[in-house]
């Protein structure tokens, strides 16, 4: 998949002269979600190691404020200026040339089009790398053509997992020599050392009933919540369970609000209204606090079983029941770090939830193994070392 494995690359670069190429990290998103937090931590690690870098951000965005608080060099652009506007591209391209920027890194798919335009700028000598955090679903027609056109400007694509990398090779024109697998980092804020305090804080944040067995679900916009309601009904009917369901999300659009109204109606039809809790949350909420009050976290669909969501759930120490979909199969091992079920299989999902709730000691052991695995293999130091080596490698003339 790549000309060298990560360990071979690290050894190769030990004797290679250090490259002084300045790095710009482009992240114009205004949200404060997983990719933005990963971008900040990655920039901090590279800056601490002496890499000359500048963050290109939106003015007064959360990422801009956090980067300033950390003392990172930033260049902010007005929030009313769309990345697609030619004026923005001209201004940014001129600045990159004046600053002698040689490396441009993107971490959001929405920024890749602008970055590709800058990469093709006649007077700029840029190398473009994309650090993938978001899932890239197979597409067809104009969307596929657009993605492949963007990929032609990319010098290195850094995939978070082997499976997502294979998907890129199978469904796009990306070359194997452009592809690297660099696991993301789970940030320290996702771990907790005081379980009792975190549980109380989480209960207060979510306003949950004390003493109930709670099944948690993060609503990521798919059909996961409706599936979870069917599973809850099956738990009651077949396993005589009194477990309750906590659906957490951020319904910000009319379609989201309509979907939550439909969930309330479905819960009423199944006579489960008293055991279903819909909890609107802010994006900036600390992830582990949401998981601490739960007895189990359910990941029922590909939308909520993405790489970063699964890693944060594993780090929280909350027992997991997940579908065999998306990135979960790369990260979770049935019977070792989680319990898995086939996609859309209501009966098997209900059974795995019942086993998890009925054997809390064994379930916590699986959760502890998952958290230990994340600490060992998905940490910021490891990620920054791998990325720094790739930056050095792509700058070599023979690369």
N, C-alpha and C positions, 0 to 999 in steps of 0.2 A: 504493500500500500504506500510506503514511503521508502526512499532510498536507504535510510538508516533507521534502526530502532532508536527509541529515546535514549537507552543506555549507551548505544554505540555513538550516538550523536554527542552526548555529554563528554564521552572520552575523546572523541574527535576534536572537540572545541577546546580541550585543555591546552593544546599546543598551538592553537590558532591565534593569530593576533586579534586583539579586541577591535571591533568596529566602532567608530565614533559617530555613526549615522544618527541624526536626531530623529525622534519618534513623535508623531502626533496621533492622539487617540480621539477619534470622532464619535461622539454620542450626543445626538441632537434630541433624543427623546425627553419629554417633560415628566414622564412617570418616574416613580421610585420603586421599581420592581427588581426581580432577580438580576437581569442583565446589567442594570445600572449599578447595583451594589457590587456585583462582580467586577465591573469596569473600575470602580473606585478602588477596591482592594488591590486589583492587579496593578493599577497605576502607582499606588502607594509602595507596593513591593518593588517594582522596577525602579522607582525614584530612589528608594532607600539603597538600592544596589548601585546607584550612580548613573543609571541610564538617563540621558537628556531627553525629556519628554514634555509635551504640552497637551492638556486636555482641551478639546474643542467642544463646547457645550452651549446650551441655551441659557440666555441671561436670566438670572434669578430662579433657575430650576433647582430642585433639591440636590441634584448631582453637583451643580455649580456651587451651591452653599457648602455642601460637605467637602468638596475639593478645596475650597478656600480655607475652611476650618483646619484642613490637614496640611496646609501650606504647599499645595501642589500648583505648579504653573498652569494657568488657565487662559483661554481666550473665549470670551462669551459673545454670542450673537443674539440679536433681538428676537424675542419670542414670536413676533408677528411676521417674521421673515421665513418663508417656507424653504426647506432645503432644495426643493425642485426648481426654484427661481434661478434664472440665469445670472441675475445680479449677485446673488449670494455666492454662486459658484465662481464668478469672476473675482469677487473680493477675496474669497478664501484661496483660490488658486494663486493670486498675486502674493498673498501673505506667505503661503507655503514656499514659494520660490524665493522670496526675500529672506526667509529664515533658514534657507537651505535644508528644509525637511526632506529626508530621504525615505522615511518609512511612515506609512499611514495605516493605522489599525482601526477597524470598525468592529463593533460588538452588537449592533442592532441591524436586522435585515432592512429596516426602513431607511437606513443611512447608506446602504450599499450602492444605490443608484448614483447618488451624489459623489461618493468616493470613486466609483468607476469613471465618472466624468473627469474628476481631478486627476486620476491615474492616466487618462488619455490626453491630458493637457500638453500641448506640444513642447512648451518650454520647461515643464516640470520633469524631474527625474525621480519618480516615485516608485516604491515597491508597495503593493497593497496586500495586506493580510486581513482576513476576516476571522474573528474569534466567535464561533457559533455557540450561542446559548439557547436560542429559540429553536423549536422543531421546524424542519422544512418538509412539508408534506408533498408527496408526488402530485404534480399538476400537469395539465395538458393545455393545448391550444396557445393563445396569446400569453398566458401567464408563464407557461414553460419556456416559450421563446424569450420572454423578458428575463427570466432567471438565468438562462444560458448566456444571454448577451451580457448580463452583469458578471457572470463567472469568467468571461474571457479577459476581464481586466484584473482578476485576482491572481496574485503570485503564490499565495499559500492560504489554504482553507483549514482552519483548526477546528476539528470536530470534537464534541465532548465525549463521545462513546464510539466504540467500534461499530455498533449497529447503525447509528446515525451516519457514520462515514460510509458504510456499505450502501446505504440508501442514496446518498449523494452520488456515488459512482454508478449506481444502477439506473437512476432516474434523471441524471443531468449529464452534461458533456464534461464535467470536471475530470481532470486527469489524475491518475493515481499518484503521480509525482508532485501534484499540488496539495495532496491531502495528508494531514497529520492528525493523530488522535492525541488530544491533550485533555485529560479529565479536569472538570471544573473544581473549584475550591468551595468547601463548605465553610462559611465565615464563623468566627468565634461566637457571634451573637446567637447562633442557632443552637448552641450547647448550653446546658444549665447544670450547675453543681449543687443547687439547693432545691430539691424536688418539691418539698412541702411548701416553701414560699412561692415557687413558680406555679404550683397547682392552685393556691389561693388567689394569686394574681390573675390567673387564667379564668377561674370561676367568676371572679369579680368583673373581668373584662367582658365575658360572654353572658353573664347573668344566667347561670345555669343552676338547676336544682341540685341540692346536695344529696348524696347517697344513691343517685340513679346510675345505672350502667349506661355509658354514653358512647355512641358510635359517631365519629366525626367525619365530615366530608367537606372538602374545599370545592366550591362551585366555580369551575373554570369555563363555564359557558356551554358545556355539552349536555349530553343526556344522562350524565352521572346521577344527578339528584333524583330524577324520576325513577331510574333503576334502583337507587337506594331505598326509595319508598316501597317498591315492590318487594325488595329483600326484607325490609322491616316487617311487612305484612306476613311474609313467609316465616320469618322467625317467630312471630306471635302464633301463627296457626299450627306450625309443625313442631316447633321446639318449645312452645309455651314460655317464650322469653318476654320479659318486661323492659327490654333495652329501649333507649330513646335515641333519636337521631338529631344531630346538630349539623345543620347546613350553613357553612360560612362562605360569604362572598361579598361582592361590592356591586350591587345592581345599580349601574349609573345611567343606563339608557332605557328608553321606553320598552324595547324588546326584552331587556333583562327584567324590568318590573312586571311585564306581562307574563314572563316565564315563571316568576316567583308567585304570581297570583294563581297560575295554573297548578303550581306545586301545592299551594294551600287548598285548592279545590280537590286535587287528587287525594291529599291526606284526609280531607273530610269524607270523601267517598269511601275510603278504606277504613274509616273510623279510627284514624291515627292522629288526629289533630292535637290531642293532649300530649302526644309523645314525639312531636316534631317541632324543632326550634330553628327558625330562620334568623340568622344573625348577620346583619350588614356590618362590614368591617372596612377600615381604611387600608390602602396598600402599604402604608408605612408601619403597620402593626408588626411587632416582633413575632416571627413565626412560631418559635418554640412555646411561647405563652399560650398560643391557640391550641396546641396539642396536649399540654400538660394536664388539663382536666379530663381528657378523654381516656376511656378504657381501650379503645382501638380506633385507628384511622383507616378509613376505607378509600381505596383508589380504584374506582370501578371502570374508568374509561381512558382512552388514549390522551384526552385533553388534560386530565389531572395526573396522569402517570408519566409526565415529562421529566427529564433528567433533574433539573434543579428542584422541582417539587418533591420528587422521590428522595433526593439526597437530604433535603431539609427535614423531611419526615423521619428518615432513618436517624439523623443526628439528634432528633428530639427525644429519643428513647421511648416513643409511643409505639406499642405493638401495631403491626401493619397487616392488612389484608388487601391484596392487590390483584387486578386482572393481569393475565399474561399478555399485555399489550404494550406498545410503544417502547419506552426505555426501561420499563420495569424489569424485563427479562435480563437485561444487562447488569442490573444492580441488585436484584433480590433473588435469593435462593430459597426455594420452598422447603420448609421444615428446618431451615438453618437461621435465616434472618427475617423471614416473613412467611405468611401463608398465602398461596396463590390459587386462583380459580380461572377456568376458561372464560373468555370474554362473553358477556351477555347471558351467562349461566346463573340464573337466579337461585336455583336450588343449591348448587355447590357453594356459591358465595354465602348463602345463609348458613350452610353447614360450617364453613370455615370461621365465620363470625361467632357462631355458637361455641365452637371448640375454643376459640380465643378468649371469649368471655368466661367460659366455664373453667378454664385452667390458667388463672392469672399468673401464677409463678412461672410456668413454662413459657407463657407468652412474653413476660418481661425478660426472660433469658434470651429469647430470640431478638427482642428489641435491643438489649445490651450488646449482643453480637453485631447487630446492624450499626449501632453508634460507634463501636470500636473499629469496624471496617471503614467507616467514613473518616474517622480521625486519622487512620493509617494511610489511606490512599487518596484522599480528596482534601488536601490542605493547601493554603495559599503559598507556602514556601515551595512546595513541589511544583505547583502550577507555574509560578514565576520563573523557576529554574528552567523548566521545559521551554517556556515561551522565549526566554532570553537566549537559549541555545538555538532555537529556530530562527530568531532574528539575526543572530550572528551567521547562521548557515546560509540563509537566503541572500545575505549581503556578499558572500564570497563569489568571485567571478565565475568559478566552475559550476556554481549552483544554477 
